[in-house]
Amino acid sequence: MTKNKKSVSVLITSALAVCMLFIMLSAWLIADTLNESRQQGIASMQSSQLQTKNAVNLKIKGDLEILDALATFISAMDEANVDLLMSLIKDVNSRNSFIRLGLIQPDGSGYLADVDGTVYYDDFADEPVIAEALMGTGGVSNTMADRFSDHIIYIYAVPIMQEGAVIGALTATNYGVILRDIIDDASFFEAGYSHLIRSDGRYLIRSNTDYLDQEMVTIDEKIKYKNQGYDAFMADLKAFGTGLYSYNDDAGEMLLMYTPIGINDWMLVSFVPSVNLTENNYRILYGICGIVLLALLIFIFFGYQLYRINRQNVNHLKYLAYTDPLLGCANLTKFIETGEKLLQESHHNYTVWYIDITKFKYYNDIYGYDAGDALLQKLSDLFAKDPQCSLYCRVGADDFAGLLCDLDKPAVSLWFAHLCGQFDKLEHMERHGNFMRLTAGFYMPANDGSQLPLQTLINRANMAHKSGMSGRENYAFYSEDDHQRVLIENAMEAHMHTALKEHQFKVYLQPKVDIQHQEKIISAEALVRWEAALGSLTNPDLFIPLFEKNGFIVKLDRYMFTAVCSWLRQWLDAGNPPLMISINVSRLSLLCDDFLAFYTGVKAEYQIPDQLLILEFTESIVLDNDDVFAKDVLNLKAAGFICSLDDFGSGYSSLNLLKDLQIDEVKLDLVFFKKSAGLERGQIIVKNILHMAEELNIKTVAEGIEEREQVDFLKVNGCSMVQGYYFYKPVSLDAFAGIYYQNQAL
């Protein structure tokens, strides 16, 4: 009996020890989960705020582009009078989202036309944004009370230029509620909201979900209990900073996230109660407690549970053989088995479709996998209820495939348009999914008696689907061009690693000529050529976009940089004069964590002197994150690299880049030198860019130059170097020395 009691005591002690262990583990897990939940909530808040900021910028810049286009059209009219112009403005305004559109004379007076056709005449010289437009600078005003109604509005104004002179201004008006709807569209944990304010704290647009006292003028009045960080927050706000400020109000801790919009002195401020970042995770914590309890039960009934789990797994595997585990619809295996029989036995004509949701991963990241799964279920229900959808399945992730019966191309297009309309009306889409859309590819088998496997038909529909993703439409029908393109890309992907290993990628150099000093070669750009068997060359325009898409471009960038350093070392060791070589860097390479370490390491390994290696970055790379890139430029310059901005002028923020980045060189984009109706305007732009670059001590390179008159124009206007077929085509490394010394002897 005593022995049994001891055994029971040991058993109870062991059980208590196990329970205590689980309790301690649970307490640690709860604390860790709450902390991680808060960090994830802040990251989600940042993502939502960035989305809202981009939406505001897109709206403002899109409206300004419309006005600029209309102003350009008006300036090109040979003859015009006020009545004719106002008639044109009324017609344009009736087909746009502006509530009012008008024409301003140089003296500030002008006519405005409402969307309903009402015309106003007044003096608008006292409106700052209109005054600036009459001085040649377009822009958008702060919000204000409308002089013609009781609404809050904001005003756009752009100059109308003719032969370099301002002949008037074009103005448009929108309700402030449009911007309010944009900032209210973001999801901030249900209790969150955003305001648009000025950098001094004055409100511009108030959220409809924050019941502010309308007499409040500044954000300072909203924050009742100011802590030690308040002054730093206000100073950062005035300096157009980005950050997070925490303070307490009557409801508890509030998180205030702020960031500049990039328009005037506008700032986007978002408020979220701190508790909302973690309250949704209390269910998870309850689940953890349940798991602990379940674990104890499993510990007690281990043998029995193991048997049950094993039996359930067997049944579940049978279920998964033909059923999608998430949606309960057919999986690809079941679809192919059933679809093959249907195609063989039926006399109907079927269209194979392949559909997915663009940016679905982004939706999952923002709103969570539960919301993503619910949206997939809603889409699956749409397919299941569609009478024209004979059969469908979930291929995987957000990809679906199916069959349509007896529909021609126009009918298929109408079917997909109707499906998109239903999808857009889903509750999840109306609340959160304005950035997503359905994309589709369709394959219509030829009615010639031939029978391809259904998997092949699905693959062809998917090929068309990929074309639809990159095109202006959100769907496409399969064509042989899609098939050939995919075959070529597959072939290149199959051989790219072997080609790299066997050094089939060759370095070619295109000289850069100093047109200000006897047209001598002083630099060259390294370009890649894929030299396959028998010496055939693959066009870089074919493989570079593919490698950028599949990520292989990083390996190719590093291969090219290493090859250039090796050749340059040999060039210098042979007693040749120092020569600057520029190498292109892709966006993916720049994003690598070891980018700086690798490039500086290879430079040091080959003992390349400073100021001989030029790294070229395209303007599109810079615009992705100019703050991070600015730091990278400083680090590269400190390591002895020269930093060049390639394709300058191809984007939208070139002048800002010149102001903010410590770059050494800009390469003027080829678009400025193409012969077209805008050549004269392009030359004016080039002159001013060259002048600004000279004053900023930035060297300039014009690429794609093919004619002598282009060289003469660039030389007169101070361009440093020229690169193009007029002087030299890209040549192999072996041929470069001959060209170089032949040039130096001139």
N, C-alpha and C positions, 0 to 999 in steps of 0.2 A: 504493500500500500504506500509506504514511504517512497519507494522507488518510483511508483506511478505518479505520486504527488510531485516529486522532483522533476519527472518528465513533463508533467503538465505545467509546472512552474517555468521550466526551461522553454516550453512551447509558448507560454503566455509572454515571457520576457522577450523571446525572439519576435513574436508577433508585434509587441509594443515597440521594439526596436525598429522593425520594418515600418510600422506606422509613423514613428517619429522621423525616420529617414524620408518617407514620402512627404510628410508635412513640411520639413525643412526644404526639400527639393521644390515643393509647390510654392513656398513663400519666395524662394529665390526666383523661380520661374515667373511668378506674378510680378515681382518688382522689375525684372528684366523686360517683361512683356510691356508693362506700362511705359517704361523709358523708351523702348524701341518704338512703341506706338506713337509717342509724342514726336520723336524724330521723323517718323514716316509721315505723320500729319503735317509737320512743318514743310517737309519736302513736297507733299501733295499740294499744300497751300501755295508754295512757290510756283509749282507747275501751273496751277489754276490762274495765279496772278499773271504769269507770263503769257498764258493763252489770252487773257483779257486784254493785256497790254497790246499784244499783236493784233487783236481784233479791232481795237480803237485806232491803231496806226493804219491798218488796212482800210478802215472806213474813211479816215481823213485823207490819206494819200490817194485812195481810189477816186474820191470826189474831186480832189485837186487835179488829178489827171484828166478827168472828164472836162473840167473847166479849161485846162490848158489846151486840150484838143479843140474845144469850141473856140477859144480865143485865137488859136492858130488859123482856124478855118475863117473866122471873121477878118483877120488881118490880111488874108490872101484874096479877099473879095475886091474886085477892081473898083466897083462903085457900090456904095451903100448909103442909105439914109436911115434915120431913126426909125421910121415906120417899118421899113423892110427888116431892119435888125430886130426890132421888137417882135415882129411877126415870126421871125426865125426863132427867137428866144422862147416865145410862147409855145411854139411847136416842140422844141427840144424839152422844155420844162414839163410838158404834158406827158413825156415818155421817160422821165427820170424821177428820182426820189426827193428832189429838192422841193421845198414848199414855195420858194420864190427865187426867181432868176432875173438878173437885170444888167443893164449897160450903163456905165458911169462915164461921163465926159471928163476931159482933163481938168475942168474947173471944179469937179466934185459933185456936180449936179447929175441926175440921171433918172432913168425910168426902171421900175421893177415890175415884174409880172408874176402874180400868184399862180398857183397851179390851177385855180378855177378861172383864170383869164383876167382877173382884176389887175389893172395897171395903176401904179403909184408914181408920182413924180415928186422928188424932194432933193434937198442938198445933203450929201453924205460926206462932205469933206472932213467932218469932225470924227468920222469913224477911223481909228488908227489903221486897221487892216486895209481899208480902202485907200487911205492916204499912202500907205507903203506900196500898194499895188500900182498907184499912179506914179510912184517913184521907181517902179521897175521890179519890185519884189512881191511875189505872191505869198499867200499864207492863210491862216485861219485865226479868227478872233477868239477871245474868251467868251464865255456865256454872258448874256445880257438880256434885259427886258426888250421885247419887240415893240418898236414905236408904232406898229400898225395893228397890234393885237395884244392880248393879255398873256401871251406865251413867253417862255424863256427860250431864247434862240442862240445860235452861233452862226457866224458869217464867214464865207470863203471869199477871197478876192484874188484875181490874177491879172497881170498887165496884158494889154493887147498891144503887141509890138508890130511896127511896120518900118522896115528899113533901119532897124536899130533904135528907133525912137518909140516912146510910149504914146499911143494915140487915144488911150482910154483904158478902162478896166472892166472886167467881167466879174460879177458878184453873184453868189448864190447863198441861200439861207436855208437852214435846217432847224427843226425843233430840237431842243436840248434833250427831250425824252428819248431820242434815238440813241444818244450816247449812254443815257441811263439804262436803257434796255440791254445794251451791250455789257455794261459792267454788272448788271443784275443777272446776266445769263450764266455767269460762272458759278460753280458749286463750291461753297465754302462751309462744308459740314453743317448744312441746314440753318444754323443760327448765325453764320457769317455773312458779311456784306462788304461792299467796296464803295469808295467815293473817289471822284476826281477833284483834286484841289490844286491850288497854285503852291509854288515852293515857299511862299510866306504863310501858308496855312489856310488861306481863304478858300471857301468852297466854290467849286465850279459846277459839279454835277453831284447831287445827293442820291444815295441809293434809295430805292423805293421800299426796301425791306428794313431800313433803319429809321425808326420813328423819331427823328430829330426834332427838337424845338426849332421851328422855322425862323425864329429870331436869331439863332446862332449864326454867326458870320464866319468864324474860323474854327479850325480843329482844336485850338487851344481851349475853347469853351466846352468842348465835349469831354476832354480829359479832366475830370474833377480832381483826382488825387495824383498829383505829380510827384514822381520820385527823383532820385539823384540823376538818373539817366535822361531826364526830360530835356535839359538844355542841350546835351549832346545830340539827342534825337532831332530837335528843332534846327540845330546848326547843320546837321547832315542833310536835313530836308532842304534847307536853303541852298546847300551845295550840290543838290541833285544827286544825293547818294542813294544807295540801295541797302536795306537792312531790316532788322526786326527789333521792335521796341515792346517791352512788356510793362504793363501798369495794372493797377487794381481799380475797379469801380464797385458800385453797389452789388453787382452780381458775382464778383470774384475777379480772378485774374483774366485780363484780356491780352491777346497778342495782336500787335499792330505791325503789319508788313508793308513796306513802302518801296517804291521804285519809280524812277522818272519814265514818263511816257515817250519822251524824245520829240515832243511838239511844244513849242513855246516854253513856258516854265511849268507845264502840267506835271503833276505827280499822281500816281495811283496808290491809294492807301486802302488796305484790306484789314478788316477786324474779324477776329474769331475768338470766342470764349475758349480759354485754355482747356476747360473740362470737355469741350466737344471733340478735342483731338483724341481723347482716350475713351469716351463713354461707350462708343460702339464696340470697344474691345472687352468690355465687361462680360459680354456673352462668351468671348473666348476664355476669359478667366473662369467663368462658371463651368465651361467645358473642360478646363484643366482640372478643376475640382472633381468633376464627374469622371474624368479619366483616372484620377488618383483612386477614386472609389472603385471604379471598374477594375483597375489594376489589382487592388486588394482582393476583389472577388475572383479575378482570374488566378491570383496566387493560391487561393483556397481551392478553387475548382479547376485547377490547371489541366488535369487529365481530361476531364469532361469537355472543357472549352476547346481544347486542342482538337478533339474529335469533331465537335460541331463546326469549328472554323474550317477544318479540312473538308468536311462534307459540303459546306457552303461554297468554298472555293471551287470545288468540282462543278457544282451547279452553275456558279457564276461564269466559269470558263465556257460552259456550253452556251450560256446566254450571250456572252461576248462574241462567240463565233460568227453571229449574224446580226448583232444589234449594237448600235452605238451606246456606250454606257452612260453618257451624259444626257442625250436627248431622247433615247428610246426609239429612234427611227432606224432604218436599215443602215448598215455600214457598207463600205465599199465592196467587201467580199459578197455580201448578199445582193447588192445592187448589180454587180457584174453577172452573178449566177442567174438572177431573175431577168435582167435586161437582155442577156444573150438569147434566152428562150423567147422573149417577147419579140426581138428583132427577127429571129428566124421563123417564127410561126405566124407573125402578123403580116397583113398586106398593107398596113398603113405606112406613111412616111414619117419618120421620127427625126427630131432635131436634138442633138446632145448639147446640153448647156453646162457651164462651169462658172460658179458664182462665189465671190467672197466679199468680205467687208473691209474696205480700205481703212487703215489706221486703227484696226481692232486692237492690236497690242497696246497702242497708246491709250485706248479706252479702258483696257484691263488695268494698266498701270495707274490710271487716275482714279477710277471708281471701284476697282477691286474685281477679283475673279467671280464673285457671286453675281455682281451686276452684269459682267460679260457673259456668264453662263445663262442668265435670265434672258439676255438679248438674243443669244443663239437659239434658245427655246422658242422665243416669239417668232423668229425668222423661220424655224423649222415648222411651226404651226401654220405659217402662211403657205408654205409649200404643201403641207398636208391638206389644207382646205381648198387649194387651187384646183378647180376641175380640169384645167388644161395640162396640169403636171401629172403625167401618167405614172411616173416612178421617180423617186429621188433618194439620195443618201447623203450622209455627212462623210466627206473624204477625210477630214482631219482639221483640227483647229477651227478656223472660221470658213473653211472651204466646203462647198456643197456641189454635187453634180446631179443631173437628172435628165429626163426625156420629156419632150413636148411632141404631141401627136398632130400631124396634118396641119402644120402652120407654115406659110411662106415667110420670106424675110420681113416684109412690112408687118405681118401679124406677130412675128417673134419680137420685133422691135416694140410694138404696142404692148405686148404681154410684159416685156421687161420694164417698160415705162410705168405700167400699172403697178407692177410689183414694187418698184422703187417708191411710188407714191404711198403704197400701203406701209412700206418699211419706214418711211419718213414720219408717218403718223403714229408709230408705236410710242407708247408712253416713255420708254427709255430714251428714244431718239429725240422726242420733243423737249425732254428735260435736260439731256446731257450730250446728245450725239450730233450736234450741228456740224462737226468737223468730219463726219464719216459719210460714206456713200457706198452703195453696192456697185461692184464692177463685174462684168460678165463676158464670157467668150462663148460663141456658138459654132457648132460644126453641123452642117447639113450634108449627110452622105449622099453621094450621087445615086440617082435612081436608075442604075444600069445593071442591076443584078449582082454586082460585086458585094462581098461581105467581109468587112474588116472586123477584127476582134473589137469588142466594146472598149477594152482598155486603150486600144489605139485611138478610138473615137474620142474618148475622154481626154487623152493626151493632146489631141489636136484642138479640142475645145479649150483646153488650158493654154495652149500656145496663143490662140486668139485672145483669151482672157488677159494674158500678159501684154498683148498689144493694146487692149482696151485700157489697161492701167496707165500706160505711158501716153495715150492719145488724149485729144480734147474731149472725145466722147467717153462715156464710162462703159462702153461695150464694143465688141468687134466680132466680125464673122471670120472664120478661118480662111486663109488663103495660102497658096503655095509659097508666097514670099515669107510668111510666118514660118513655114516648115523649113525652108532653106536657111533662114536666119538662125533658127534654133540648131539646125544641123551644124552650121558653121561655128556657132558659139560652143556647142558641145565638143566639136573637134578641137577647137582651141583650148578649151578647159582640160580636155584629156591629155594634151601634149605640153601644157604650159610648164609643169614642173620638170619634165624631161628637158624641155628647151632651156630652162634656166640652168639645169645641171650641166648640160652640154654646151653652154655658152653660145646658144643660137641668137640670143639678144645682143646686138652689136651697138657699140657707141659710134654715132656719127657726129661730126662737128660742123656747125654752120658759123662762119666767121662773122664778127661784128667789126665794122669799119668806123674809124674815127674821122668823120667828114669835116671836122674843124682843123685837122692837122694832116694834110696831104693824103687823106683817105687810106691810112695805114690800118692794118689789122692789129687790134690791141686786145681782143677778147674773142670768145666763141661760146656758143650754146651747145651743150651735149643733148643730142636727140637719140631716141631709141629706134632701132630697126630690127624686125624679127626676120632673120635670115635662115630659112628652113633648108631642107635638102635640095641639092642641085642649085643652090644660090638664089632661090626665089625669095622675094621680100614680101612680107605681109604688111599691109597698110596700117599704121598706128591708129588711124581712125576706127579700125575694126576691133583691135584688141584692147586699146587703152580704156574705152568705156566699159567693156566687159570686165576687165581687171579691177576697175574702180567699183564695180557692182559686186563682184564676188570676193573682194578683199585682197586678191593676189598683188594688187598694185603696190602694197607695202614692201613685199619681197623684191619686186622689180625696182622700186625706188632705191632700195638699199644696194641691190646689185649694181645699178647704174652709178651710184655715188662711189662705191668701192672701186669700180672699174675706172672711173674718171681719176680718182686719187692715184691709183696705180700707174696710169698712163702719164699723169702730170709729174709724178716722181721721176719716171724714166726720162721725160722731156727735160726736166731740170738737170738731172744727173748727166745728160748728154751735152751739157753746156749751152743749151738754148736759153734765150732770154725769158724772164718770168712772163707768164701768160694767164690772164684771168679766164676761168671757165665757169659758166653758169649751168646749174642743174635744177630741173623742175622737182618740186616737192608736192605730193598729193595731199588732199585733206585728211585721208586716213592715216598717212604717215605722221602728219603733224599731231594727230590725236593720240599717238602711241605714248605710253608712259615713259619709255626709254628713248624717245626721239632725240633729245638733246645729247644724252649720254652716247648714243650710237654714232651720231654724226661727228661729235667732237672726238670720240675715240678713234674713228677711222682716220680723221684728219691728223691726229697725233701719231697714229701708227705709221703713216706714210710721210710724216714730217713735212707736211705741206705748209709753207709760210703763210702768215696772215695776209688777208686782203687779196687772195688769189681765187678763192672759192665763193661763187655767188649762188645763193639759194633763191630760186624764183617761186613765189607764191601767187596763185591767182587771186583776183579781187574777191571772187565768190568765197574762197576759204576765209579771207579776212572778215567778211561780213557775218560769218557764222558766229563768231565771238571775238569782237575786236579788242576787248579788254585783255583776254588771255593771250591773243596774238601779239599785242603790244609788249607784253612781258617777255614772250618768246623772242621777239626781235631784239630786245635789249640783251638777253642772255646770249643770243647768237653773235651779236656784234662784239660782246665782251670776249667771246671765244675766237674772234678773228675772222668771222664770216661777213660777207657783204650781203645785205638783204634787198631783194628786188621785188617789186610789185608788178606781176605780169597781167596782161589783158586789161591794162588800165583804161577806164572809160566804158567798160562793158557792163558795169553795174549801176547802182543808183546813188552811191555815197562816196564817189571818188574824192571830191574836194575835202570832205571830212577826214578821209583816210590820210590825205597829205598833211592835214593839220595835226592829227592825233598820233601818227606812227612815225617812229624815228628810222624810216627806211632810207637806203642809200641811192636807190635807182628805181625808176618807173619805166615800164615798157608800154608804149602807146599801142592801143588795140588796132588791129588791121581795119576795123570798121571805119576809122577816120579817113582812110586813104582809098577806099573803093570809089570808083567813079559812079556818081549818082546825082540826082537832082539836088541833094544836100551837100555836095562836095564843098561849095564855097562856105557854107555854115560850118562844116567840119574843119576847114582850114582856120577859120576864126577861132574855133575852140582850141585847136592845136596850138596856135600862136599864144594864146593866153595860158595854156597849160605849161608850155615851154618857158614862158616868162616867169610864172609862179615857181616852177621847179628850180629855175636858175636862182631866184631870190632865196629859196629855201635850201640852196646848195645840194640839190638832188640831181644826179645825172639822169639823162633821158636817152632811151633807145627806141627807135621806130622800127617795127618789124613788118615784114610782108611788103617791103619796098621793091618795086619792079620797074620803075621808070626814072629817067634822069631828071625830069621836071620835079618829081617828088623829092629827090635828093637835094636839088637846088633850093626848093622851098624850105626844107628842113634846115639846110645849112644857114640860110639867111636868117632864120628865126631862132638859131642857137641850139639846135638839137645836138646832143653829144655824139651819138653813134647811130648807125643804120645797119639793119640786118635784113637781108632779102635776096631774091634771085637776081636783082639788078647787078649786084656784086658777085655773090657766091651762093651756090646751092649747098646743102649739107653734103659732106664728103666723109669717107672712112678715115680712121685714124692714120692709116698708112699713107693716104694721099694728102693729109693736111699739111705736113711739113713742106712739101713742094710748093703748095699754094701760098703758104705763109712767107717763105723766103723769096718767092717770085714777087709777092706784093711789097716786101720790104726793100727790094732792089729798085722799085719804080722811083 
